[in-house]
Amino acid sequence: MDSDDESDLEYEALINIIINRRPRIMRQRRKFLSYYDDVDFRCRFRLTKQAAWMVLELIRSKIQHKTNKNGAMSPEVMFLITLRFFATGCMQRTGGDLSGVSKSSSCRAIRRVCRQTALLRERFVKFPVEVEKQRQMQKDFYKIAKFPRVLAAIDCTHVKIQSPGGDDAELFRNRKGYFSINVQTLCDSKLNILDIVARWPGSSHDAHILRNSRIFSKFEGGEFGNALVVADGGYPCNGWIMTPLLKVETQAEALYNESQIRTRNCIERKYGVWKRRFPILALGIRMQIREVESVIVATAVLHNICNINNDVTAPPVYGDINDIIDTVVDVQTVPVSGRSGNVHRRHIIQNYFESL
């Protein structure tokens, strides 16, 4: 076969590809912000319309395409695809079908929105630097169970992921047997997330994550004065972290433990509200690790924005999702304490709880 015959065959093959190419179908894209009322919108997208518009206006210029040609998705469609993904944990093809876009377009939209929403972290997920705000936070914690000087509660939770593959995949398998990211957060008494670390594999211990975080350096450096953080037994007891006593011998120690546990309860309730508001955190995130971290931080930002808009309770979820969430919310209770921490804890018991 000479070169001319080969060229003819290649040309015919190219023509067949062009002729048999699947036609491009432009699906209808429903405008959900106007289609649903406030109740139905919140139930399906987990945010109120007011909160959704607030976030959308903050990231609109960052996610908007440079042109409207070729049926480019509007920022509204991209944002609502992402919210629906957070609300259901569905396959990205399913979310695309719902909104009238292809799987690849849905995937790109979710990645873009997640990254831009996560970049709002510096604005919405932060410790207050004003002294008056810090004192008000301590007063709010004191009203719960009369535990003094508490500025925040700390704990970790596991966010389920798919196996990342590779030689280091088993690092992400936690002690319960599934792959996860171990996420550390601190919150205030109103369930606002003050700090988040979402980059450690599931096998990492809570105390190890804390020691390698910026917030640890800030407290160790005395940036927050004599403020305290309440934590469970998985953390070291030191000059600023107060953990419960493993053995109670006096009435004052019993009062300390009761007050500490009731004050610390806000971090457990925050995880419950956070995971019920965005069930993808409990059902599992089927994305690459880099994108998983963006999803976790983005949902933390949205959680705080919901609180700003006085939407402090999670929308209802149906089926067995509640049972799954209750299973995934994890509490480590590995006793770790130091001598200096015990001295500070004993000082608090003697000066605050023996007089009650």
Secondary structure by P-SEA (a helix, b strand, c coil): ccaaaaaaaaaaaaaaaaaacccccccccccccccccaaaaaaaccccaaaaaaaaaaccccccccccccccccaaaaaaaaaaaaaccccaaaaaaaacccaaaaaaaaaaaaaaaaacccccccccccaaaaaaaaaaaaaaccccccccccbbbbbbbccccccccccccccccccccccccccccccccccccccccccccaaaaaaacaaaaaaaacccccbbbbbcccccccccbbbbbcccccaaaaaaaaaaaaaaaaaaaaaaaaaaacccccccccccaaaaaaaaaaaaaaaaaaaaaccccccccccaaaaaaaaaccccccccccaaaaaaaaaaaacccccc
